[in-house]
Every structure is written in structure tokens, then in C-alpha cells.
């Protein structure tokens, strides 16, 4: 039983990789990269309990190798975050950190996990100031996730709707998610491996 934070990592599938990277990487390279990124995110959780939300057999096998729990993917990123939050609440966690699986520079999630059950939502905007690769919310709050383009502003609006405090963390390691071919150049420049 945990009394602090837990981490939700939605992973649709490694085999699909990121289709937007197909012009630069073949399917095997995208699969390898997706798994390596997810390894980093799980490692960044440190001692925090982790649940991976997936229905892909290869991801379930990977999580089992790491000793990480899995729950079924409900079909959307918003629902995956909500189901992961509920899973952590059932295990005694008071805060859920939703961390996307494509964060190659993730080192630690500690800086976004410490608010316990305080009425604070912590948001890490992506390096484009558009998406929300990391979000931390008390599990008891009926926060409606709204991922996709423009999610950072939608998540701020949801925090305001609920009357919660918003804390924005501009952590370059957690903000950098790999979505488009141009992001691959940053991997080389920053020598992420």
C-alpha cells in the first residue's frame, strides 16, 4: 500500500512506434526507440509504484519483465489516464502522475510527485508549449483529462474549473517528448543514449 504518489504510463504499443516518425525511421527502429523511451520513464519513477496502461502483448511482457503492473487500455489517452488514476487510488495512492512514454530525457518524476493530496495540479508543458507530457493530480479530484493538440491550455482550464491551484513546471528533461522527425535531431544533439 502506498500513501503518496504513483505513476501512470500509457503505452498503446511498441510495435506501432510513432507513425509520424516513419519518414526517418523504419518500423523496427521506431519500436526499439519506443521501448527505450518507455524504459526511461519507468526508471524515472524511482521507488514510486507504476502502472502501465496497455492492451499490447509486447508491452505487457515488457512490463512484466520490469515487475510493473498493467491494466487494460480503454482506447483513448484520456481514458487511460483516468483508469490509471483509479488503479492507483485503489492501491492507496493519493496522487497520480501521468507520464507519457516518449520522454527520452526523463531522469526523475520526483519534482512533480510531492504534493500528496494537496489541491494542486502540476503540469509540465511540452517543449512546444502545446501538449502535456507529464501531469500530476490528486486521485480524489474528478479531473477531466483532455490530451491531444492544445492539451496544456485545456488542462489549465480544467484546473481552474475545479478551483485547484496550478503549478507549472518547466523541466526540459520532462518537457521533451518525441512527436515529429525534427525531434529526432535533438536526440542526436543531446546524446540521449
Secondary structure, DSSP 8 states (H G I E B T S, - for coil): --SSEEEEEE---TTT--GGGTTTS-HHHHHHHHHHHHHHHHHHTTTSEEEEE---HHHHHHHHHHT-EEE---SSHHHHHHHHHHHHHHTT-SEEEEE-S--TT----HHHHTTTTSSEEEEEE-TTSS-EEEEEEETTS------STTHHHHHHHHHHHTT-EEEE---HHHH----SHHHHHHHHHTT--
